[in-house]
Amino acid sequence: MLNLRQLRYFVAIVDAGSVSRAATVLHIAQPALSQQLAHLESEIGTKLLRRSVRGMAPTGAGSAVYRHAQTLLKLCDETANVARGAGSGASGRVRIGMPSSIAMILVATMRGPQRQPGSESSSQRRQLMIFARSLFGAMQLTLFAAVLAAGAPAVATAQTARYPDKPVRVVVTNPPGGIVDIVARMVAQKLAESLGQPFIVETRAGASGTIAAAMVAKAPADGSVLLMAPPTPIVMAPSLYKALTYDPLKNLAAVSEIAYAPLVLVVNPALPVKSVGELVALAKTNPGELSYGSGGLGSGPHVTGAMLSSRAGIELTHVPYKGEAPAVADLLGGQLQMVFANLPAAGPHMKSGRLRALAVTSLQRTPSAPEVPTMAEAGLPDFEAVTWVGMFAPEGTPREIVARLNAAVVRMLADTESINQFTGHGLTIVGNSPEQFSAYIRAEIPLWAKVLKSVGVEPQ
């Protein structure tokens, strides 16, 4: 699921206007940009960032970062008279500043040792993707907020101007306690404060989130009903169900991807294993006797468990639930042996000692649980799985309402309090545009069709 979609908005600014226009936006956004980039450096570390791009040739996955690194550096030296436009009275060349270590990394991307196309390893390519996602994701929030602050023209109908003029229902695909519910409640609270109407979280769990998605797809297209969903009912459902009652691309309008997080493999402490290696060894001596729970057929935890079975050559029994929280509850009660859980749901139980964490499914250790090794460290190279939460409206919702919701989400995600809340739950903020999110979903559907088929998940 790692990709370069965070770069698209940045590039769109250049494509839609000019480099000088983009430089103006960067100038407006500079204070917040510097703050977020500084936070990024402290969280991930300069060494990791530098190592992520060192030696990558401008081919394959690296070529996109290479091209956009050139564009960014060009912006840093843009000759637009942005200072005078900002009211400083200065004229002539203006340099858009950025942290020196980030600039060094971008230069390293451009000047790194050349390699033959395709010679870079899968791990290197994915590390580069992580770097691009983090860096340009942070940039994107400030860039988009700056465009809004700059007063970009918009045509608003009377309905749009009043929106929201009544309470908004936020339909959630999973029961309380899971990542979708946690994110939905944080977002709903902030949107209510920002837009002046209650945003009421409403759970419609079941059928891997497709019940909620179908409900919102058929709701009035006026912004009064929204959907908060993970990948399953959006990018996986078309490959899971033969008679799906909605089309994620035709019946739902993407508003924004809110955040993403890795999964964590947790076991009941009564299980006599303290590492992934010991778990695999136990499973091999007891084929089919170890069970793992998930939030439903085709959910991220289900597919990740199937991946572990396939990669490690073991047989595990999958037990689907109507959401992540019930699966974690049964794990706590001893009815299951393991779950690939989202960090927000499992984190409190890990800290209390009621669950034992064996590994995270990201390529690097997560800052919210730095003591937990990665699956790669545990002996499964390039084992990676992340899950996201996104906001959707019924297709046909006026573009101005979708844009207003997106703007409110982006402002909320750029808020320091929100950043602290999300990172405290082990979540990485995204906040992309409707166009970006829609393009990402369109690209992910066929990719997940291949993944589900490869791990033996058949459509029902």
C-alpha positions in Angstrom: 0.0 0.0 0.0 3.0 2.3 0.0 3.0 4.6 -3.0 3.7 8.1 -4.2 0.2 9.5 -4.0 1.3 12.2 -1.5 3.4 13.7 -4.3 0.5 14.3 -6.7 -1.0 17.3 -5.0 2.4 19.0 -4.9 3.0 18.3 -8.6 -0.6 19.5 -9.4 0.3 22.9 -8.0 3.2 23.2 -10.5 1.2 21.7 -13.4 -1.9 23.8 -12.8 -0.1 27.1 -12.4 3.6 27.6 -12.5 6.7 27.0 -10.5 6.5 30.6 -9.2 2.9 30.0 -8.0 4.1 26.9 -6.2 6.9 28.9 -4.6 4.4 31.5 -3.4 2.4 28.8 -1.8 5.5 27.4 -0.1 6.4 30.9 1.1 3.0 31.2 2.7 3.2 27.8 4.2 6.8 28.1 5.4 6.3 28.3 9.2 4.1 25.2 9.4 6.3 23.4 6.8 9.4 23.9 8.8 7.7 22.8 12.0 6.4 19.6 10.4 9.7 18.8 8.6 11.5 19.3 11.9 9.1 16.9 13.6 9.6 14.4 10.8 13.4 14.6 11.3 13.2 14.0 15.0 10.7 11.1 14.6 12.3 9.1 11.9 15.9 10.3 12.2 18.3 11.8 9.7 20.3 8.6 9.4 17.3 6.5 8.4 16.1 9.1 5.8 19.6 9.3 4.3 20.0 5.6 4.2 16.5 5.2 2.6 17.6 7.1 -0.5 21.3 6.4 -0.6 22.5 4.8 -3.8 19.1 4.8 -5.5 19.2 5.3 -9.3 16.6 7.4 -11.0 14.8 4.4 -12.4 11.7 2.4 -11.4 10.2 3.5 -8.0 13.1 5.9 -7.4 12.5 7.8 -10.6 9.4 9.6 -9.3 11.2 10.8 -6.2 14.2 11.8 -8.4 12.0 13.9 -10.6 10.1 15.5 -7.8 13.3 16.1 -5.8 14.5 18.1 -8.8 11.2 20.1 -8.8 11.4 20.8 -5.1 15.0 22.0 -5.3 14.0 24.2 -8.2 11.3 25.7 -6.0 13.8 26.4 -3.3 15.7 28.6 -5.8 12.6 30.1 -7.5 13.0 33.7 -8.6 9.4 34.8 -8.0 9.0 37.9 -6.0 7.1 36.2 -3.2 8.5 38.3 -0.4 7.0 41.5 -1.8 3.7 39.7 -2.4 3.8 38.7 1.2 4.2 42.3 2.3 7.9 42.4 3.2 8.7 45.1 0.6 11.7 43.1 -0.7 12.3 42.4 -4.3 14.6 40.1 -6.4 15.5 36.5 -5.8 13.9 34.7 -2.8 15.1 31.4 -1.5 12.5 29.2 0.1 14.3 27.6 3.1 14.1 24.1 4.3 15.9 22.0 6.9 19.5 21.4 5.7 19.3 17.6 6.4 16.2 17.3 4.2 17.9 19.3 1.4 21.0 17.0 1.7 18.8 14.0 1.4 17.1 15.4 -1.8 20.5 16.2 -3.3 21.6 12.7 -2.4 18.6 11.3 -4.3 19.7 13.2 -7.4 23.5 12.5 -7.1 23.5 9.0 -5.7 25.6 6.2 -7.3 24.0 5.0 -10.5 22.8 1.4 -10.8 21.5 -0.7 -13.5 17.6 -0.4 -13.8 15.9 -2.9 -11.6 19.0 -3.7 -9.5 17.7 -2.0 -6.4 16.3 -4.4 -3.9 12.6 -4.5 -2.9 13.5 -3.4 0.6 15.4 -0.3 -0.8 12.5 0.6 -3.0 10.0 0.4 -0.2 12.2 2.4 2.1 12.3 5.1 -0.5 8.6 5.0 -0.8 8.3 5.4 3.0 10.6 8.4 2.8 8.6 10.0 0.0 5.3 9.3 1.8 6.4 10.8 5.1 8.2 13.9 3.6 5.7 14.8 1.0 2.7 13.9 3.1 3.9 16.5 5.7 4.4 19.0 2.9 1.0 18.3 1.4 -0.9 19.3 4.6 0.8 22.7 4.7 0.6 23.3 0.9 -3.1 22.6 0.7 -3.8 24.6 3.8 -1.9 27.5 2.3 -3.9 27.3 -0.9 -7.1 27.6 1.1 -5.6 30.5 3.2 -4.6 32.3 0.0 -8.2 32.5 -1.0 -8.5 30.3 -4.0 -11.7 31.2 -5.9 -14.6 28.9 -5.4 -18.2 29.0 -6.7 -20.6 28.2 -3.9 -24.3 27.5 -4.1 -26.7 28.6 -1.4 -26.7 25.0 -0.1 -22.9 24.9 0.1 -22.6 28.3 1.8 -24.9 27.0 4.6 -23.2 23.6 4.9 -23.6 22.0 7.3 -27.0 23.4 8.4 -28.0 20.3 10.4 -26.2 17.5 12.3 -24.1 15.2 10.2 -24.1 11.4 10.6 -20.7 9.7 10.4 -21.3 6.0 9.7 -18.5 3.8 10.9 -17.8 0.3 9.4 -16.5 -1.3 12.6 -17.5 -1.6 16.3 -16.3 0.8 19.0 -12.7 0.2 20.1 -11.1 -0.4 16.6 -9.0 1.9 14.6 -11.9 3.2 12.4 -14.0 4.1 15.4 -11.1 5.8 17.2 -10.2 7.9 14.1 -13.9 8.7 13.4 -14.5 10.0 16.9 -11.4 12.2 16.9 -12.3 13.6 13.5 -16.0 14.1 14.4 -15.2 16.1 17.5 -12.9 18.4 15.6 -15.2 18.9 12.6 -18.1 19.7 15.0 -15.9 22.4 16.5 -14.8 23.7 13.1 -18.0 23.6 11.2 -20.5 24.4 13.9 -22.8 21.3 13.7 -22.7 18.0 15.6 -21.0 15.2 13.7 -22.6 12.1 15.2 -20.7 8.8 15.0 -23.0 5.9 14.1 -21.8 2.2 14.0 -23.1 -0.1 11.2 -20.8 -3.1 11.6 -20.9 -6.3 9.7 -20.0 -8.0 6.4 -16.5 -6.6 6.5 -17.8 -3.1 6.4 -19.9 -3.4 3.3 -23.2 -2.9 5.2 -22.1 0.6 6.2 -20.6 1.4 2.8 -23.8 0.3 1.0 -25.9 2.4 3.4 -23.9 5.5 2.7 -23.8 4.8 -1.0 -27.6 5.0 -1.1 -27.9 8.0 1.3 -28.9 11.6 0.2 -26.0 13.2 -1.6 -26.1 16.4 0.5 -23.2 15.8 2.9 -25.6 14.9 5.8 -24.3 11.3 5.8 -20.6 10.4 5.6 -18.6 7.1 5.7 -15.5 6.4 7.7 -13.9 3.2 6.4 -10.7 1.1 6.2 -9.5 -0.6 3.0 -11.7 -3.7 3.1 -15.1 -2.3 2.0 -13.4 0.0 -0.5 -10.5 -1.7 -2.3 -10.9 -5.3 -1.3 -14.7 -5.8 -1.4 -14.9 -5.9 -5.2 -12.7 -9.1 -5.1 -14.5 -10.5 -2.0 -18.1 -10.4 -3.0 -19.7 -11.6 -6.2 -22.9 -9.6 -5.7 -21.6 -6.4 -4.1 -24.6 -3.9 -3.9 -22.4 -0.8 -4.5 -19.5 0.2 -6.6 -16.8 2.0 -4.5 -15.7 4.0 -7.5 -19.1 4.9 -8.8 -21.3 5.2 -5.7 -18.9 6.8 -3.2 -17.0 10.1 -3.4 -13.6 10.2 -1.8 -13.1 13.1 0.7 -9.7 12.3 2.2 -7.5 9.6 3.6 -7.2 10.5 7.2 -4.3 8.4 8.5 -2.7 5.0 8.3 -0.9 2.6 10.7 0.9 -0.7 10.8 -0.6 -3.8 12.4 1.0 -5.5 15.4 1.0 -9.2 15.9 -0.2 -9.8 19.5 -0.8 -13.0 21.4 -2.4 -14.0 24.7 0.4 -14.2 27.3 -0.8 -17.7 28.1 0.6 -18.8 24.7 4.2 -20.1 25.4 5.9 -17.9 22.7 7.9 -14.7 23.0 8.9 -14.2 19.3 7.6 -14.8 15.8 10.1 -17.6 15.4 8.8 -19.4 18.5 5.2 -18.9 17.2 6.1 -20.4 13.8 7.8 -23.3 15.5 4.7 -24.0 17.7 2.4 -23.7 14.7 4.4 -26.2 12.7 4.1 -28.8 15.5 0.4 -28.1 15.9 -1.0 -27.5 12.3 -4.4 -25.8 12.3 -4.7 -25.7 16.1 -3.6 -22.0 16.5 -6.4 -19.6 15.6 -6.2 -15.9 14.8 -9.1 -13.4 14.7 -9.8 -10.5 12.3 -12.5 -7.9 11.7 -14.0 -9.9 8.9 -13.4 -11.7 5.6 -10.7 -9.9 3.5 -9.9 -7.4 6.3 -6.3 -6.3 6.7 -5.7 -8.6 9.7 -7.3 -11.5 7.8 -5.1 -11.0 4.8 -2.0 -10.4 6.9 -2.6 -13.7 8.8 -2.9 -15.5 5.5 0.3 -13.9 4.4 2.1 -15.2 7.5 0.7 -18.7 6.9 1.9 -18.6 3.3 5.3 -17.1 4.0 6.1 -19.2 7.1 4.7 -22.4 5.7 2.3 -22.9 8.6 -1.4 -23.7 8.9 -3.5 -21.2 11.0 -7.2 -21.1 11.5 -9.0 -17.9 10.7 -11.9 -16.7 12.8 -13.8 -13.7 11.4 -15.6 -11.2 13.6 -17.8 -8.2 12.9 -15.0 -5.9 13.8 -11.6 -5.7 15.4 -12.7 -4.9 18.9 -14.6 -8.2 19.4 -11.6 -10.2 18.1 -9.3 -8.4 20.6 -11.8 -9.1 23.4 -11.8 -12.8 22.6 -8.0 -12.8 22.4 -7.9 -11.2 25.9 -10.3 -13.9 27.1 -8.3 -16.7 25.7 -10.7 -17.9 23.0 -8.0 -16.9 20.3 -4.3 -17.3 20.3 -3.3 -14.3 18.2 -4.5 -11.3 16.2 -2.9 -8.9 13.8 -4.4 -5.8 15.5 -4.2 -2.1 14.8 -2.0 -0.3 17.2 -4.7 2.0 18.6 -6.8 -1.0 19.6 -4.0 -3.2 20.9 -1.7 -0.5 22.4 -3.4 -0.1 25.8 -3.4 -3.9 26.4 0.2 -4.2 25.3 1.1 -1.5 27.9 -0.9 -3.2 30.7 0.7 -6.6 29.9 -2.6 -8.3 29.0 -1.3 -8.8 25.5 2.2 -9.7 24.3 3.4 -8.0 21.1 5.6 -10.1 18.9 6.2 -7.8 15.9 4.9 -4.9 13.9 4.1 -5.1 10.2 5.9 -1.9 9.1 9.4 -2.0 7.6 10.7 0.1 10.5 9.8 0.0 14.2 7.0 2.3 15.1 7.7 5.3 17.4 4.7 4.4 19.5 6.1 1.0 20.4 9.9 1.1 19.6 10.6 -2.0 21.7 8.6 -4.2 19.3 10.6 -5.6 16.4 9.4 -5.7 12.8 8.4 -8.8 11.0 11.5 -8.5 8.9 13.6 -8.4 12.0 11.8 -11.6 13.1 13.0 -13.4 10.0 10.4 -12.6 7.3 12.1 -10.0 4.9 9.9 -7.4 3.2 6.8 -8.5 5.2 4.7 -5.4 5.3 1.0 -4.5 5.9 -0.5 -1.2 6.8 -4.2 -0.1 7.1 -5.7 3.3 6.5 -8.9 5.1 7.4 -10.7 7.3 4.9 -13.7 9.6 4.7 -16.3 9.2 1.9 -19.6 10.9 0.9 -22.3 9.5 -1.4 -21.5 10.0 -5.1 -23.3 13.1 -6.4 -22.5 15.2 -3.3 -21.8 18.7 -4.6 -18.1 19.2 -5.2 -18.2 22.3 -3.0 -19.4 20.3 -0.1 -16.7 17.7 -0.6 -14.1 20.5 -0.9 -15.4 22.1 2.3 -15.2 18.8 4.2 -11.7 18.2 2.8 -10.5 21.6 3.8 -11.9 21.1 7.3 -10.1 17.7 7.6 -6.8 19.1 6.3 -7.0 22.0 8.8 -7.8 19.6 11.6 -4.9 17.3 10.8 -2.5 20.2 10.7 -3.5 21.2 14.2 -0.8 20.4 16.8 -3.3 18.9 19.2 -4.6 16.6 16.5 -1.1 15.6 15.5 -0.3 14.7 19.1 -3.5 12.7 19.4 -2.9 10.7 16.2 0.7 10.0 16.8 -0.1 9.0 20.3 -2.3 6.2 18.8 0.5 5.1 16.5 -1.2 6.7 13.5 0.6 8.6 10.6 -1.5 11.5 9.3 -2.2 11.8 5.6 -5.0 14.3 4.8 -4.8 14.2 1.0 -7.1 15.7 -1.6 -10.3 14.0 -3.0 -8.5 13.6 -6.4 -5.5 12.0 -4.8 -7.5 9.6 -2.6 -9.8 8.6 -5.5 -6.8 7.9 -7.8 -5.2 5.9 -5.1 -8.3 3.8 -4.6 -8.6 3.2 -8.3 -5.1 1.9 -8.4 -5.4 -0.3 -5.3 -8.5 -2.3 -6.4 -6.7 -4.4 -9.0 -3.6 -4.7 -6.8 -5.6 -6.2 -3.9 -7.4 -8.5 -6.3 -4.0 -10.1 -7.1 -3.0 -10.2 -3.4 -6.3 -11.8 -2.3 -6.0 -14.4 -5.0 -2.4 -15.2 -4.1 -3.3 -16.0 -0.5 -6.3 -18.1 -1.4 -9.2 -15.8 -0.5 -12.0 -16.7 -2.9 -15.0 -14.3 -3.6 -18.3 -15.2 -2.0 
